[in-house]
């Protein structure tokens, strides 16, 4: 993959970081190869998603890492130069293309560069109903969560992307760092498979197809703005493989996640 120089991005481009919560690499790549992601396919490389290792096995752990610049790790080149990194003695992946900041997170680092930071939450760790679920939202200038953005809403991605459009419209003169935690793929997802009554790898796939069907709402919001998009799974989840179910466990279907990055409206 051609390395983007993040130092030439910060200040001149909006940055949109999207975590596709619980999305497995094998499922996402199969859908790509079968032509089931027609909207995302317009922006992904010809080979599809890049296979990477998640920085954690569940949402809370992974997002702490991601927000500090530790995105999912390239499998073929685990010491590949990172896009963003907080200053840390002995780092082997902070090189000339890396935007390095003194602050403890990408969010704070971009705030220091006059970015307006916004969070659109999805899964429970973003719902602001408890002290724990306020940790991530409190990092941002503004944060949003409501039931219709969460895991129990069959239309969550539509509402998340419509909220993103509102934020863009309200900050026409600001550089934006927008984070979206996509909740649709996380359980429960059975309602994306017609007639299903329980979650399965099939409904997991159908959930990503639903996300794809809403993708144009988000892209239209940024159609006139130079923007770097970063898409990644935070972890996968098991549906009975080797007797495992769910995540927060060490299995390849949990550790292997999809990743993609691309620019639109290049300067």
Steps between C-alpha positions, in 0.01 A plus 500: 500500500627847408575687821320830551712777650282608791704818545361620167146410606471671839378856460392464137260205512206392710561163663224242540580198716243220487509186710276225366435347837540120512562464124694190397753506219389175339139614474580849372745377236264230375226757456740723308610218270137404436405856404271542800645836606433716193534835675811425705655332197525842333755605762679181604810375314448256214614220731245592765556530871845471653526222757637626832526395863274682747671691782258346752238228523209724601378855449634675809856370468519550124375857503750613761772370269345643183455844653871501589598418141531123532270400214463132410845361420596402143553124504766491229689797642427535873753782541356702215516875555188635669290794384461657844695455822521662838861560602635189665862414569621201303219491247609305192204601286510882525697611194508780243143451373354481850322800648638499853339696782575567866146440619380159623252438217437579135194693614700734722779523246261617230325738736840665547508547122163680509285206394145478627462148637170313493393151609195310377468206733360157432552211742451524876846635577386828339148538641599741782267326747776397741839631606669236284294581192582871534877446477524506120230762428660741748816512290322690221375858457157355433357151528172340405314188605136401515312172476455521126879513454553187710518127447127432537401735217469335156551843341796616711741568214250719318454712810874510574581621150220755508646632826838521329345707224356740758841542663666574166234757415549671837877523461554615146790723603670252734733215432327191642615186671190283493488163672215254442461169679278292270268293718301305238732199474521444876249261650204497477512493121250222420245755375710561187434143383144445390319255727793453740441484874861482619835642397723307262790555266239552226326783688846642581561525126154641433572773756803614302292498183258731681786734597608506135146592392520818711854595402405771249345712778841540657695547178257764379558697821871528418467533123657848491755453779850351474474205739702205621282200581627229734285186525580213732358219704576534869474122550307210354262256663449124506188310396588157633845454345692250715221529754545876551227760494537879515824686561737607780677174426805387301386348171598591146146608407524757781854617423470525120327821395457705180675831442488766227612859455431738212491868408225690322519845339879490508683830520 
